[in-house]
Amino acid sequence: MGGRVCREKVKEEKRRSPGREDSLSSADKIQRFSKQSGHNVLSLARRGLKDAPGELWELQELEKLNLSLNNLKALPPQLGLLSNLLVLNLWGNQLSSLPAEIGQLRRLRVLFVYRNRLTEVPEELGACTQLEVLSLANNQLSSLPASLSNLTRLRKLNLSHNLMAHLPGCIYSMKALVFLDLSCNRLENVAENIQALLELKILIMEGNQLQCLPRGLCFLIRLELLNLDFNHIRDLPEPLPSTNSPSEPHPGTWTLDRFKDPCKESVARETAVPEPDRTSSSSSKITPFTSENSFVLHTSNSPSFPHHPRSADDPGSHRQDQNHTAANFRDAPSVPPAEAGLPSSG
């Protein structure tokens, strides 16, 4: 009988005072979470948060913060207090803007704001000069501030599924870029300045309104994948004049076979050393001058092709050719690439 009374008292006590697990605003609970892995890491993903807990801004030693997949519509200026942050994950919320104080996160290396409602990026983000990975995919951006030209250490930039009609000028100053995704925007042209991005290995521009390509692309000697699916391209740039012997192409030269019928299916998947008898009237062959590079060119312009470039809402729908390059993202700290709008490994 006594044991039964004791159990009932315990139950009553639980009903009167909710446990720590039920109180997200508890500073003690947040502190405990942040030390679980032995590092200064805190994940509040998928918590249904409409506002970030006020106690969060007291954790000034935090290095990695995950607030993804909540219902956040804004972040307070106190974000700038987390000056030790290296990784900030905000994807899958309802953010229409970022606070100017984000510029105070001078140690930030990785920023994911994928799948929000951003219409602009604060100029202050240009002060985060340690950034290496930035995903702004699936927002409503039509431009970027010129201050982002200061992000000279940026290696991976995803701007897919936005509203950009022109490539922001600041991108041409990001000379450390190895990955640039501009797919599913409204791009009509790309400036010759693209040749400044000499480290670029992956360039994705599918699902735009491109009609021609700049000759500056010929200088991207490290390029391994160029995806131009679902555009309006009818021609490729003329090869640059060579001062070498005919057997030694000039640096910055590609060997190009022009489109012979742009209204037919035009997909080229050629390696650096073309095999004989593989050129057809429905493909455009591209041969980089460095034989060790493997180059993939996609140029699907045919009206018979359904216009369905990969959906950012379906990370599994990335094309196989992009998946095989996904190893480039394995060094992004702690956050799966697919969650950032970056290619996932297959």
C-alpha positions in Angstrom: 0.0 0.0 0.0 2.8 2.4 0.9 4.6 1.7 -2.4 1.4 2.5 -4.3 1.1 5.9 -2.5 4.7 6.6 -3.2 4.3 6.0 -6.9 1.2 8.2 -7.0 3.1 11.0 -5.3 5.9 10.8 -7.9 3.3 11.0 -10.7 1.7 14.0 -9.1 5.1 15.7 -8.8 5.8 15.2 -12.5 2.5 16.7 -13.4 3.1 19.8 -11.3 6.6 20.5 -12.4 7.4 19.8 -16.1 10.8 18.1 -16.6 13.8 19.7 -18.1 13.3 18.0 -21.4 10.0 19.9 -21.8 11.5 23.4 -21.3 13.4 24.6 -24.3 13.9 28.0 -22.6 15.9 26.6 -19.8 19.4 27.9 -19.8 20.6 24.8 -17.9 19.2 22.5 -20.6 20.8 24.5 -23.4 24.1 24.4 -21.6 23.8 20.7 -21.1 23.0 20.1 -24.8 25.9 22.2 -25.9 28.4 20.0 -23.9 26.9 16.6 -24.9 29.6 16.0 -27.6 32.4 17.4 -25.6 32.6 20.4 -28.0 30.9 23.8 -28.1 28.2 22.5 -30.4 24.4 23.1 -30.0 21.6 21.8 -32.2 18.1 23.1 -31.9 17.0 21.7 -35.2 13.4 20.6 -35.8 12.1 22.2 -32.6 9.2 24.2 -34.0 10.9 27.4 -32.7 9.3 30.7 -33.7 11.9 32.6 -31.8 15.4 31.7 -30.7 15.6 31.1 -26.9 16.9 34.2 -25.1 19.4 32.2 -23.2 21.1 31.1 -26.4 22.9 34.4 -26.7 24.6 33.9 -23.4 26.6 30.9 -24.8 29.4 33.0 -26.2 31.7 30.0 -26.4 29.6 28.3 -29.0 31.4 27.2 -32.2 28.7 25.4 -34.1 25.0 26.3 -33.9 22.2 24.5 -35.8 18.8 26.2 -35.9 17.6 24.6 -39.1 14.1 23.4 -39.9 12.3 25.7 -37.4 9.8 28.5 -38.0 12.1 31.4 -37.3 11.1 34.6 -39.1 13.9 36.9 -37.7 17.0 36.7 -35.7 17.8 39.4 -33.0 20.9 41.6 -33.0 22.2 39.5 -30.2 23.4 37.0 -32.8 26.5 39.2 -33.0 27.4 38.1 -29.4 28.3 34.6 -30.6 31.7 35.8 -31.8 33.3 32.4 -31.6 30.9 30.8 -34.1 32.6 28.8 -36.9 29.4 27.1 -38.4 25.9 28.7 -38.4 23.1 26.6 -39.9 19.8 28.4 -40.5 18.4 26.5 -43.4 14.7 25.6 -43.7 13.2 28.6 -41.8 11.2 31.6 -42.8 13.8 34.3 -42.5 13.2 37.3 -44.8 16.4 39.1 -43.7 19.6 38.6 -41.6 20.6 41.1 -38.9 23.4 43.5 -39.7 25.2 42.1 -36.6 26.0 38.9 -38.5 29.1 40.9 -39.6 30.4 40.6 -36.1 30.9 36.8 -36.5 34.5 37.3 -37.7 35.5 33.7 -37.2 32.5 32.3 -39.2 33.6 29.7 -41.8 30.3 28.1 -42.9 26.9 29.8 -43.3 23.8 27.9 -44.5 20.7 30.0 -45.1 19.3 27.7 -47.7 15.5 27.6 -48.2 14.4 30.7 -46.5 12.7 33.9 -47.8 15.6 36.3 -48.1 15.2 39.2 -50.5 18.5 40.7 -49.7 21.8 40.0 -48.0 23.2 42.6 -45.5 26.4 44.4 -46.6 27.9 43.5 -43.2 28.2 39.9 -44.2 31.2 41.1 -46.2 33.0 41.5 -42.9 33.0 37.7 -42.4 36.2 37.3 -44.3 36.9 33.8 -43.0 33.9 32.4 -44.8 34.7 29.3 -46.9 31.2 27.8 -47.5 28.1 29.9 -48.2 24.7 28.6 -49.3 21.9 31.1 -50.1 20.0 28.7 -52.3 16.2 28.7 -52.5 15.6 32.3 -51.5 14.3 35.4 -53.4 17.6 37.2 -54.1 18.0 39.3 -57.2 21.5 40.6 -56.2 24.3 40.5 -53.7 26.0 43.5 -52.0 29.4 44.6 -53.4 30.9 44.1 -50.0 30.9 40.3 -50.5 33.9 40.9 -52.8 35.8 40.8 -49.5 35.1 37.0 -49.2 38.3 36.1 -50.9 38.6 32.8 -49.0 35.2 31.5 -50.1 35.5 28.1 -51.8 31.9 27.0 -52.2 29.0 29.2 -53.1 25.4 28.1 -53.8 23.0 30.7 -55.2 20.7 28.3 -57.0 16.9 28.8 -57.1 16.9 32.6 -56.8 15.8 35.5 -59.0 19.1 36.7 -60.4 19.1 38.0 -64.0 22.8 39.0 -63.8 25.8 37.5 -62.1 26.6 39.7 -59.1 29.9 41.5 -59.7 31.2 40.6 -56.3 31.5 37.0 -57.4 34.3 37.8 -59.8 36.5 38.7 -56.8 35.9 35.4 -55.1 39.0 33.9 -56.6 39.3 30.9 -54.3 35.9 29.5 -55.5 36.0 25.8 -56.5 32.3 25.3 -56.7 29.6 27.8 -58.0 26.0 26.8 -58.4 23.8 29.4 -60.2 21.2 27.0 -61.4 17.5 27.9 -61.7 17.9 31.7 -61.8 17.1 34.1 -64.6 20.6 34.6 -65.9 20.8 36.0 -69.5 24.6 36.3 -69.8 27.9 35.8 -68.0 30.6 38.4 -68.2 34.1 37.8 -69.5 35.3 38.4 -65.9 34.4 34.8 -65.2 38.0 34.0 -66.3 39.2 35.4 -63.0 37.9 32.3 -61.2 40.9 30.2 -62.1 40.3 27.7 -59.2 36.8 26.8 -60.3 36.2 23.1 -60.7 32.4 22.9 -60.8 30.2 25.5 -62.5 26.4 24.8 -62.6 24.2 27.1 -64.6 21.3 24.9 -65.6 17.8 26.2 -65.8 18.6 29.8 -66.8 18.1 31.9 -70.0 21.6 31.9 -71.3 21.9 32.2 -75.1 25.7 32.4 -75.4 28.8 31.8 -73.3 31.8 34.1 -72.7 35.1 33.3 -74.2 36.5 33.8 -70.7 35.3 30.3 -69.8 38.2 29.0 -71.9 40.6 30.2 -69.2 39.1 28.0 -66.5 41.7 25.3 -66.8 40.7 23.5 -63.6 37.1 23.1 -64.6 35.9 19.5 -64.3 32.1 19.9 -64.6 30.1 22.5 -66.5 26.3 22.1 -66.5 24.3 24.2 -68.9 21.1 22.1 -69.1 17.9 23.8 -69.9 19.1 27.1 -71.3 18.8 28.6 -74.8 22.4 28.2 -75.9 22.8 27.8 -79.7 26.5 28.4 -80.0 29.8 28.0 -78.1 32.6 30.5 -77.9 35.2 30.5 -80.7 38.5 28.9 -79.7 41.2 31.4 -78.9 44.0 31.8 -81.4 47.0 29.6 -80.7 50.6 30.6 -80.9 51.9 27.1 -80.4 52.2 24.3 -82.9 48.9 22.7 -84.1 49.4 19.7 -81.9 49.8 21.9 -78.8 46.7 23.9 -78.1 47.3 27.4 -76.6 46.6 27.7 -72.8 43.0 28.7 -72.4 41.9 27.0 -75.6 39.2 24.4 -76.0 38.6 22.4 -79.2 35.0 23.1 -80.1 32.6 21.4 -82.5 29.8 23.9 -83.1 26.2 22.9 -82.6 24.9 21.7 -86.0 21.3 21.4 -84.9 20.4 23.2 -81.7 16.8 21.9 -82.0 17.9 18.3 -81.5 19.0 16.7 -78.2 22.4 18.1 -77.4 24.2 16.4 -74.6 28.0 16.0 -74.6 29.8 13.7 -72.2 33.3 13.6 -73.6 36.6 13.1 -71.9 39.7 15.2 -72.4 41.0 12.9 -75.2 38.1 12.3 -77.6 37.7 8.9 -79.2 37.4 8.6 -83.0 34.0 8.4 -84.7 32.1 9.7 -81.7 31.2 13.1 -83.1 27.6 13.4 -84.3 25.5 16.2 -85.6 23.5 16.3 -82.3 26.4 16.7 -79.9 28.9 19.4 -79.0 32.3 18.1 -78.1 34.6 20.1 -75.9 38.2 19.2 -75.2 40.2 21.0 -72.5 43.8 21.6 -73.2 45.0 19.7 -70.1 44.7 16.0 -70.8 44.5 15.0 -67.1 41.2 16.9 -66.7 37.9 15.0 -67.1 35.3 17.5 -68.4 31.6 17.1 -68.6 29.5 19.6 -70.7 25.7 19.6 -70.5 23.8 21.6 -73.0 20.2 20.4 -73.2 18.4 23.0 -75.3 15.9 20.8 -77.2 12.2 21.8 -77.1 11.6 18.0 -76.7 13.3 18.1 -73.4 10.8 18.7 -70.5 11.9 21.8 -68.6 12.5 20.2 -65.2 15.9 21.1 -63.9 16.7 19.4 -60.5 14.5 20.6 -57.7 16.2 21.9 -54.6 13.3 20.5 -52.6 14.4 17.1 -53.6 18.1 16.7 -52.7 18.0 13.1 -54.1 17.2 14.4 -57.6 20.7 15.8 -58.2 22.2 14.5 -61.5 24.6 11.7 -61.3 27.3 13.8 -62.9 27.1 16.3 -60.0 27.1 13.5 -57.4 30.4 12.1 -58.5 32.0 15.5 -57.6 30.4 15.7 -54.2 33.6 14.7 -52.4 34.5 18.3 -52.7 32.1 19.1 -49.9 33.2 16.5 -47.4 35.3 19.0 -45.6 32.4 21.3 -44.8 32.2 21.0 -41.0 29.4 19.0 -39.4 26.5 19.8 -41.7 25.4 17.3 -44.4 25.9 19.0 -47.9 22.3 18.1 -49.0 21.0 20.2 -46.1 22.9 23.2 -47.4 21.6 23.0 -51.0 24.9 21.5 -52.1 25.4 18.3 -54.0 25.1 15.1 -51.9 27.2 12.1 -52.4 25.3 9.3 -54.0 
